[in-house]
Amino acid sequence: MVDYKVSDFIDDFLISKEVEEGCAPSTIKAYRYDLEKLISLVGDLSLESPMLRQRIRLFLKHLKDLNYSKKGISRKIASLRSYFKFLTLNEFITKNPMATIKSPKIKIEESLPKFLNVEDIELIFNKLKDKKLFYSRKSQRYYLIVRLLYSTMARVSELCDIQIKDIDFNKGYIRLKGKGSKERIVPVDYHTLELFTEYLENRISYSSEDYLLVNTRFQKLNPRVIQADVKTIKEKCGFPDSKIITPHIFRHTGATHLRRSGMDISELQDILGHSSPNTTRIYAKNDITKLRQSYSEMHPLNKSDLNL
């Protein structure tokens, strides 16, 4: 009998995820990273080793010691569950080592999306306009990246994939290519579109097939470049290290601000590209102000004509 190792079927698993389930390249990359992280920390064990479950628990303990968040550890557990389920279904293993391993319990307040307040957004935009602070060739790109992240609530990979042909400057929307090759149309304010019109007019040349956001050599940006740009923006704007500002934070921020302004959950779901309304509902929990207002308007005990 062949003594298979944990690493032996990773490529098969990833092909299955890509071809059969249609997972995005970024998702495939995340699965690979998580599985290789397991092997790097606890070794490439035999799939039939009686120590496999204990080693997986040791791996999770290592992550906790490395100050991974509960959410981060839960993602690693989800990756391992998916991998070992694949191995079980394909009869590469007889016992699933993940069967009794549970994800850490996450309190509601820990699971709520982090977001910036309106004052933070105003500060960022005002600082980005300061020529003394942002004076490089990348300065205009910085401003447009933040503007687009906040206005469209696009994921960073979606932002990189926007082509000029995806923008309808007259009707005011952008077509985004989301997870699983799903496309959605999101509205954009006309001032943002005007800024991009000016930005394109300053390009030497371009076609509708070109990407909207490019580097100084007019090449398509990748997510790491945008992440680095946002990190630079955070530092130059003077935010403390403890303040979480990433490309994804602008997605959470735009969604939270829209919800607080009264946008319906189903409309917000369409903009964010969530397949389930339960995913979008988390932004309702982020909005205690709206909840309190509705309570005050609707609960009988708040009615002045009642003598209770």
Secondary structure, DSSP 8 states (H G I E B T S, - for coil): ----BGGGGHHHHHHHHHHTS---HHHHHHHHHHHHHHHHHH---BTT-TTHHHHHHHHHHHHHHTT--HHHHHHHHHHHHHHHHHHHHTTS-SS-TTTT-------HHHHS-----HHHHHHHHHHHT-TTTS-STTHHHHHHHHHHHHHH---HHHHHT-BGGGEETTTTEEEEE-GGG-EEEEE--HHHHHHHHHHHHTSS---TTSBSSB-TTS-B--HHHHHHHHHHHHHHTT--TTS---HHHHHHHHHHHHHHTT--HHHHHHHHT-SSHHHHTHHHHT-HHHHHHHHHHH-GGG-TT---
